[in-house]
């Protein structure tokens, strides 16, 4: 498989959806489709625990997300 740089339309789509707080949906779809570990950056804000970003961990140790 060859990975190509994104074109402008693809970049705008990703920036408008997955980089502005909707990474959870992509991570969940990748987890369901690939079965890789689902991971998240979790932060305690006041009395709330917030997932700030989500991704899946590739078997080689890397991460796969919308960034």
N, C-alpha and C positions, 0 to 999 in steps of 0.2 A: 504494500500500500504506500502510495506517495501522498504526503501532506503538502498542500499548496497554501500559500498565503491567502487570506480572505479578500474577496473583492469588496468594493465600497458598500454595496447593498447588503451583503452578508454582515459586514462589520457594523453597519447602522442597526441592523436587526438585533445582533447580539448585544451591542451596547445599550440599546433601548429596552431590552428585556432582561437578559441574564446578568448584566453588570449593575443593575439598579434594584437588586433585592429579590429577583425571581430565580436565583440559582438553585433554590430548593427543588423546584419542579424538574429541572434538568438533572440534578443529582439523583433524584428519586427514579426518574426514567432510566438513567444509566445503571443504577443499582438493580432495578428490576430486569433490565435487558441483559446485563453482563454478569450479575451476581457478585460484583466486586464489593469490598467493604465500603460502606457509606460513612463519611466522616464530616465533621462540622467544626467551625470555629465558634465556640460558645463563650459568652461573656455575661457576667452578672451585672445588671444595671438596676441599682436600687434593690427592690425586693423581687425583681423579675430575672429570670434566666432567659437570654435571647440567643438564638442561633444567628450569628452575623454572616456566615458564609457556609455553603455546603458543597461537597464534591465526592468523588469516589477515588479509592486508592487502586492504582494499576498494580497488577501482580509484580511488576519489576520495581515497585516501591514509589513510583511517581504518582502524580495526581491528575485527574481528568475533571475539568469543569468548564464553565462558560467563559473563562478568561483566556 
